[in-house]
Amino acid sequence: MLRAKPAASVARPLILSSYDEVWSLLDWDQLLSRLRTVMAQFSASRKQPPQIAHGIQKTEMVHIAQPIRSWIEIPQHSGSYGVMPCFVADGDLLSTKVVSSYAKNPTQYSLPSHNAWVMLFDGKTGVLKAMLEGASITAKRTAAASALATETLSNKTYETLAILGSGVQARSHLEVHQRTFGFKKINLWNYQRSTADKLKEELQSGRDQALYPEVEVFENVQDAVKDADVICTVTMSTSPVLLSEWVTKKDVHINGKSTQPRHQFSYDWVTKKDVHINAVGAPRPTWQELSADLMNRGSIYVDTEVAARHESGDLIMSGAEIYAELGEVFNKTKEARWKQLTIFKNLGMAIEDAVSADIIFQKYHEKN
Ligand SMILES: NC(=O)c1ccc[n+]([C@@H]2O[C@H](COP(=O)([O-])OP(=O)(O)OC[C@H]3O[C@@H](n4cnc5c(N)ncnc54)[C@H](O)[C@@H]3O)[C@@H](O)[C@H]2O)c1
């Protein structure tokens, strides 16, 4: 019988289905560095006009292709299902993440709300190289993008970090922020207090407990964010949890001695420092996590402008203006307004999954 089989066979793809294995292969430092580069490339390539020859767009000039993700809503199960393809010319990365978000999973079925797989293809041949558990990738790359925003857009006072939400993203945001900046104090809030208490216990009894010297759980958001330098909102809320009047400038006490030999004096004063917010939840057009007046007060940074205008309820429903993509700040085409209230609306990009998958694939082969 004639079988329609290609003349040459392709190698079996690498399949890694363990959350823990994928997590451990994705090195934070490499991830931070690669994300910075690819976000800068994305924002630069978006600004370049298409190369036209004889009236036809030259497809070989594509640096990064990343369409807006496609979502299917499954309202009867409070779920949604998204597909995120992309191509990155630097490294010939071709990948697709399929991701589901089911809000009721944790409480109804004791399952994670987000489940995903990332498929990594060879961009030169289109052959599948790897299929990787994707919830771990989502947790790490999202937090890494927020950490890059904190580094770039905050006033660099790393005293108090407030985390609103106590799920997967709360954990990955805590880990990367503490590894990178070492905040002195962590303020936790969750709409179900017991979940925040459990997170505190986990942080202070786990292997990395030295990263979390002081952790306090708050009954309400207002108290949790009162003295924060950086706030990360990582909830599944569909309506605002963070209001403008609760986000105030913080008094910072500065004292020291002048080192000028002829004018030696001591100084001691109080100044006010503004806050940086990483807004990670509310990824759907009708959801909000930040109040409209808070959105309109800050300088808004996004990962991708086109997707943010399409997907972010915080932006759509507040009518707030986007100031820049984070990649534009990395490219130095837009400024980091770190003296003001800055808000990074982090929606996640397919190219973040692609570089993550590439790091994991390479690390796996170095080890095996
Ligand atoms: N930007 C990105 O790329 C990206 C990636 C993954 C997840 N997310 C978003 O980040 C948020 C957190 O994701 P996660 O994986 O940590 O989810 P999770 O289910 O692990 O945690 C969600 C947290 O929100 C709390 N919560 C649930 N319903 C709430 C409500 N109505 N009000 C306030 N809090 C509520 C839960 O108790 C839990 O602490 C979600 O909105 C998710 O869609 C964004």
The ligand as an SDF file (V2000), in Angstrom:
LIG
                    3D

 44 48  0  0  0  0  0  0  0  0999 V2000
    0.9850   39.0280   32.0340 N   0  0  0  0  0  0  0  0  0  0  0  0
    1.0870   37.7490   31.7820 C   0  0  0  0  0  0  0  0  0  0  0  0
    1.8000   37.3370   30.8970 O   0  0  0  0  0  0  0  0  0  0  0  0
    0.3400   36.7850   32.6520 C   0  0  0  0  0  0  0  0  0  0  0  0
    0.7290   35.4550   32.6670 C   0  0  0  0  0  0  0  0  0  0  0  0
    0.0670   34.5910   33.5100 C   0  0  0  0  0  0  0  0  0  0  0  0
   -0.9670   35.0450   34.3030 C   0  0  0  0  0  0  0  0  0  0  0  0
   -1.3450   36.3470   34.2330 N   0  0  0  0  0  0  0  0  0  0  0  0
   -2.4410   36.8620   35.0570 C   0  0  0  0  0  0  0  0  0  0  0  0
   -1.9420   37.0590   36.3720 O   0  0  0  0  0  0  0  0  0  0  0  0
   -2.9840   36.8320   37.3230 C   0  0  0  0  0  0  0  0  0  0  0  0
   -2.5020   35.8040   38.3550 C   0  0  0  0  0  0  0  0  0  0  0  0
   -2.2090   34.5690   37.7040 O   0  0  0  0  0  0  0  0  0  0  0  0
   -1.7620   33.2990   38.5650 P   0  0  0  0  0  0  0  0  0  0  0  0
   -1.2100   32.3200   37.6110 O   0  0  0  0  0  0  0  0  0  0  0  0
   -0.9690   33.7190   39.7270 O   0  0  0  0  0  0  0  0  0  0  0  0
   -3.1830   32.7760   39.0780 O   0  0  0  0  0  0  0  0  0  0  0  0
   -3.4790   31.9540   40.4210 P   0  0  0  0  0  0  0  0  0  0  0  0
   -4.8060   31.3280   40.2000 O   0  0  0  0  0  0  0  0  0  0  0  0
   -2.3440   31.0770   40.7590 O   0  0  0  0  0  0  0  0  0  0  0  0
   -3.5830   33.0820   41.5210 O   0  0  0  0  0  0  0  0  0  0  0  0
   -4.6250   34.0310   41.4730 C   0  0  0  0  0  0  0  0  0  0  0  0
   -4.7100   34.7930   42.7930 C   0  0  0  0  0  0  0  0  0  0  0  0
   -5.8270   35.6920   42.7090 O   0  0  0  0  0  0  0  0  0  0  0  0
   -6.7130   35.4530   43.8110 C   0  0  0  0  0  0  0  0  0  0  0  0
   -8.0740   35.7210   43.3580 N   0  0  0  0  0  0  0  0  0  0  0  0
   -8.9360   34.8860   42.7400 C   0  0  0  0  0  0  0  0  0  0  0  0
  -10.0860   35.5200   42.4860 N   0  0  0  0  0  0  0  0  0  0  0  0
   -9.9470   36.7790   42.9590 C   0  0  0  0  0  0  0  0  0  0  0  0
  -10.7990   37.9170   43.0080 C   0  0  0  0  0  0  0  0  0  0  0  0
  -12.0160   37.8770   42.4960 N   0  0  0  0  0  0  0  0  0  0  0  0
  -10.3260   39.0470   43.5690 N   0  0  0  0  0  0  0  0  0  0  0  0
   -9.0780   39.1140   44.0700 C   0  0  0  0  0  0  0  0  0  0  0  0
   -8.2270   38.0600   44.0620 N   0  0  0  0  0  0  0  0  0  0  0  0
   -8.6660   36.9140   43.5060 C   0  0  0  0  0  0  0  0  0  0  0  0
   -6.4750   34.0090   44.2060 C   0  0  0  0  0  0  0  0  0  0  0  0
   -6.8580   33.7800   45.5670 O   0  0  0  0  0  0  0  0  0  0  0  0
   -4.9710   33.8910   44.0080 C   0  0  0  0  0  0  0  0  0  0  0  0
   -4.2850   34.4110   45.1050 O   0  0  0  0  0  0  0  0  0  0  0  0
   -4.2010   36.3720   36.5240 C   0  0  0  0  0  0  0  0  0  0  0  0
   -5.0330   37.4730   36.2670 O   0  0  0  0  0  0  0  0  0  0  0  0
   -3.5940   35.8970   35.2240 C   0  0  0  0  0  0  0  0  0  0  0  0
   -4.4790   35.9170   34.1480 O   0  0  0  0  0  0  0  0  0  0  0  0
   -0.7110   37.2280   33.4370 C   0  0  0  0  0  0  0  0  0  0  0  0
  1  2  1  0
  2  3  2  0
  2  4  1  0
  4  5  1  0
  4 44  2  0
  5  6  2  0
  6  7  1  0
  7  8  2  0
  8  9  1  0
  8 44  1  0
  9 10  1  0
  9 42  1  0
 10 11  1  0
 11 12  1  0
 11 40  1  0
 12 13  1  0
 13 14  1  0
 14 15  2  0
 14 16  1  0
 14 17  1  0
 17 18  1  0
 18 19  2  0
 18 20  1  0
 18 21  1  0
 21 22  1  0
 22 23  1  0
 23 24  1  0
 23 38  1  0
 24 25  1  0
 25 26  1  0
 25 36  1  0
 26 27  1  0
 26 35  1  0
 27 28  2  0
 28 29  1  0
 29 30  1  0
 29 35  2  0
 30 31  1  0
 30 32  2  0
 32 33  1  0
 33 34  2  0
 34 35  1  0
 36 37  1  0
 36 38  1  0
 38 39  1  0
 40 41  1  0
 40 42  1  0
 42 43  1  0
M  CHG  2   8   1  16  -1
M  END
$$$$
